[in-house]
Amino acid sequence: MKIRVIGYLVLAACSVLPQAGYAALDSAVAKGIATALGGKKVSEIINEARLSGVSLISQAENSANALISRAGNEATVLAGNMSFIFRDQLDESFDDLSEERKAILIEAEALRRDLASAKDVAYDFKDSTVLDLNALAEKIPFASDDFFIQSIRGLSYLPQAGDFRFKVAATTLGVQDGVSTTIKVLKGHGPASTEIEGVLVDQSRQRFNADISIPNSELASEFRTEDMAIVPLTLVFEATAETGWWVFADEETEVYEVPIYLNFFPHRAATVTVSAKVPVYEWVDIGKKTERYQTPNRHCDDDCRRQPTRGGNRISFSVPGGPPPYKEGYQRLSNPKQDCIGGRCGWSDSFNLRLVDNDTRLIFTWDTWSTSGTWEATADVSEYRRVDEDDAEPRNSDAFFGKLLEFVVSSDATLTKLEVETFTKQRYEVIVGAPDPTGLLTYQGEFDAGPGNSRIVYQVSSPEAVRADRY
């Protein structure tokens, strides 16, 4: 039996590009790429794809964008596939290749350029989960003659308690005559990688397919609270094929190492900025309030030195109002004054003019011991009125999968909205109380949060709901 290790054969996916992206290149574009590749060694061309993969994965780690991570996977895949296809021609110049071989590298370079242009943009969760090589395989007629990865489904994960499951489609997998493949999963890439224990592989369900399950305990610690984690794994395929027949029968085994990256989304489902329109209130002058009082005749005819006829007088009036926090329509008094405006004004004292009850009531008391006089008390009146509308200071909150999201706003806010940036970088706005168009947040209600405040409560969807229905 012969065993051969084929280094790093990796995954490519065309999902970053539409299927039409694998149609024949425009002749002018192909000619331009051929000119750029002229004079380069095959190994140099392949290394550019590998370096693009390294750069894209680095960008994905910095931006926490699974689309860029997928592009990095695809560029790494591209380099590995080309290394396998051209393993006997790595030192040859592009110019010395057959036209068929040149065409393969031209297509590969076109794909590399598209992948390298991946941007930090919004995306759907489901778009980050699948790598699909079927369309690319059609460009390489002889791919089906050897081990060739066609697709992997299930490369992105939300926080979960279950095992990590994904499906691999490749030419030697499943139940087949004359060929069998064993699969191991390593954590990490290269010499430092270690085999993950307890991995289950099922190839009995469908030809060319294998279901792989990694125990939750082996990878769950990779999930982070706020940021996406990119976890490197290596899939090791040992394909054994029967060769010859009868007494000449033998087996030939080849080992293929496939580096991949898993995307582990954080526990934080979204960052939410709460903004509100709040009314602006001011005390507005609305006039004066006045009341008059005619004192009784307290004239003294005899022995008046001791003021035997002395008596008290009182003027009191009020406006509707109350203590802070003030409500629209409250009134208050200011600048109280008193005066005698007719009749006998002398023979009086003990004047006491004051505002009480949060400046909503005026009280004026005094004594007289004379004939009748007319007195008045007056005060300016102002009312607490809405005069404008302003933006409240925005507040940022983190929304975590399966948890409640709560925030406090002014109870008289006229318009409260949420500006949401999800874990997949989607941005949208939703008015409080209105349905969330993505279903990520579910409105629970508005509740009292003390004087002048209201508590707004949302339920954040569970990872299971997001996986199943919405992203």
Secondary structure, 3 states (H helix, E strand, C coil): CEEEEEEECCCCCCCCCCHHHHCCCCHHHHHHHHHHHCCCEHHHHHHHHHHHHHHHHHHHHHHCCHHHHHHHHHHHHHHHHHHHHCCCCCCCEHHHCCHHHHHHHHHHHHHHHHHHCCCCCCCCHHHHCEEECHHHHCCCHHHHHCCCEEEEECCEECCCCCCEEEEEEECCCCCECCEEEEEEEEECCHHHCEECCCCEEECCCCCCEEEEEECHHHHHHHCCCCCCEEEEEEEEEEEEEEECCHHHCEEEEEEEEEEEEEEECCCEEEEEEEEEEEEEEEEEEEEEEEEEEECCCCCCCCCHHHCCCCEEEEEEEECCCCCCCCCCCCEEEEEEEEEEEEECCCCEEEEEEEEECCCCEEEEEEEECCCCEEEEEEEEEEEEEEEEEEECCCEEEEEECCCEEEEEEECCCCEEEEEEEECCCCEEEEECCCCCCCCCEEEEEEEECCCCEEEEEEEECCHHHHHHHHC
